[in-house]
Amino acid sequence: MPEDHYFTAAPASDGERRRLPVVLAGREVEVETAGGVFSPDHVDLGTRVLLRSVPPPPATGDLVDLGCGWGPVALTMALLSPGARVWAVDVNQRALDLVRRNARSLGLDNVTAVTPADVPAGLRPVAIWSNPPIRVGKAALHDLLRTWLTRLAPDGEAHLVVQRHLGADSLQAWLQAELGCRAERLASAKGFRVLQVGRPGA
């Protein structure tokens, strides 16, 4: 059987859920994780760099966590902006189930966990936060970002965290040259870059 990746739609690996204490939005909480999703044992370093670097999410509107895993980014958005609608997006069904369970256990009714195909066609996010799945390959990553960045509201912004040695600087150049995005380095820490990206052509 081929090895599961965190971007596998239906992981075959052990799906036994386990409890994990974490700090999200400055609060100590307990979440559920499982094998077959991205970083099941902790909030990974890239996500931590992202979450401590971004400005507060908009208080209202549609917010997207692209590649949500078990939900640290989506749950943080929802805790910080209870008046916003948070879309946790992933191809991994196990990850989506975990996000739903975690949102419910934290009393968050503003989180919707869906596959990309189930996101409403007219959605225009005011913010996208993402630790994108770099390991899907450059072509797939570019297609993913092209699709989602063009969906941003005119004044919306995306914040992406990418490891420097996995191509953060070349991705920033591609966003600027090929997509025509405003793409600036917001922060750099522990080998990661946080890119602040505007809608193409905005």
N, C-alpha and C positions, 0 to 999 in steps of 0.2 A: 504494500500500500504506500503511495507517495506520501511524503511528509506534509503535514498541514502547515499552511502559512496563516498569519493573522488576517490575511485578506481572502482566505478560503470561505466560500459562502456557507458551507455546512461542515464544520470541522468533525473529523472522525475520532479525534483524540479524546481522552477522558474529560467528560464535561461535569464532573462532580464539583458542585459549588462550594466555596469556602468563604469565610468572613475575613475581612481585611480592614484594620483600623488605618485611616488616612486623615490628612488635614486638607480640607477643601474650603476655599473662600474664608480662610482663617478659623474654620470650625473643625473640631475633632469629631469625625463621624465614622461609622462603620458601613462598609459596602460589601457586596458579594462579587467575587470574581471566579474564574474557572479557566482550565487549560484551553488552548485553541484560540485565545484572543490575545491581543497585543498587551504585553507587560502585565501579566495577571498577578504578579507578586508585589507590585509597588507602583506608585506613580513614577513613571520613567523620567529620567533627567531632562530630556528635551521638553516634555510637557511641563515640568516644573519651571524650566527657564521661560517658556512661553507664558505661563500663568503669572509669573512675577514681573513680566516685562510689559504686558499689554495694558492699555488704559482700561478703565471700567467699561463694561459693555453697555450699549444703549439701554435705557430703562424700559423702552417699549419697542415694538416692531418684531420682526422675525430675525432670530439669531441662529446661525448654523455651526455645528461642530462637525467638520468633514473628516470622516475616518474616526468615529467616536470611541471604538473599543468598548471597554466596560463603563466608560462615561465620565472620567475625571474632568474633562473640559466642559462637556454639556452640563453636568451637575453644578460646576462652578458658575457658569453663566446663569443657570436657573436660580441658584442661591443669591447671586448678586443682583439679578434683575427679575424679581418675581412678577413684574408687570409685562414682561416680554414673552414671546413664544419661542421656545428653544427646540430646534430640530437636530436630533442626534442621528447622523447619517453614516451607515456602514453597509457593506455587502455581507458581513458575517452575522448570520442569524443568531448565533449564540451570544455575540456581543450585544445585539439589539435587545435580546431577552434580559440580559444583565442590566442594561441601562433602564429598562422598564421597571425591573425589580428594585433597583437602587433609587430611582426617582420616587417610587411608591413608598419605600421605607423611610425616605427623608421628607415625605409629605409634600413633594413637588408635583403639582398638577399642570405645570406649564412646559413639560417635556414630552415631545413626540419622537419616538425612535423608529426609523423607517429605512428601507433600502433606497438607493438613489432613484429607482424607478417609481417609487411611491411618493416622492416629493411633488406637491402640486406644481403644475407647469408654470403657473403665474407667480410663483414665489419670488419675491425680490428682497433678499436679506439685507439688513442694514449692517450686519457684521458676520463675518466668517472667521472662526478661529480653527486652526488645523495644525496637527502634527502629521503631515501627509505621508502616505505609504510610499516612501522613496523606492523601496525594493520591488515595486511592481514593474520598474523599468522606466526609462526616460520617456519613451513614446506614450505609454499609458498615463504617466504622471502629467505630461503636457496636455493630453486630451482632457484629463480630469480637471486640471486648473483652468483650461480654456473654457470648458463648460460652465464651471461654477463662478469664475470671476466675471464672466459676461452676464451672469444673473444678478449680480450685486445691484442694489438700489443706486441711483446716480450719485448720492453722497455717501454710499456705503464703503466700508473698508474691510479688507481681509488681513489677518495676521497669521503668518506661517512660520513654523520653526523647522529648521533644516540643519543637519550636521554640516560643518564646514568641509570635512573630508569626503562627504557624500554629495557635494556639488552645490552648496548654498550660493556661492558667488556666481557660478555659471547659471543657476536658475534665476537669480536676480537679473542678470544680463539678458536672459531670454525673455523674462517678463517685460523688460523695458523695450527691447529691440523688436521682438516678434509680436507681442500682444499690445504694445503701446500703453502699458500700465505705468503709473507712478509706482515705483518699487524702491523703497528706502530701507536701509538697515536700521532698525529701531534699537537693537541690542545685540551684544555678542558676549557669550559666557560659556565657559566649560566646553569649548569646541562647537557650540551651536550659534547660529544666527537667527534672529527674529526679524522677519521682513514684514514691513507695513506696505500693503499693496492696495492701490485704488482700482476702480472699475476701468477696463480698457477704454481708452478714448476720453475718459472723464477729466 
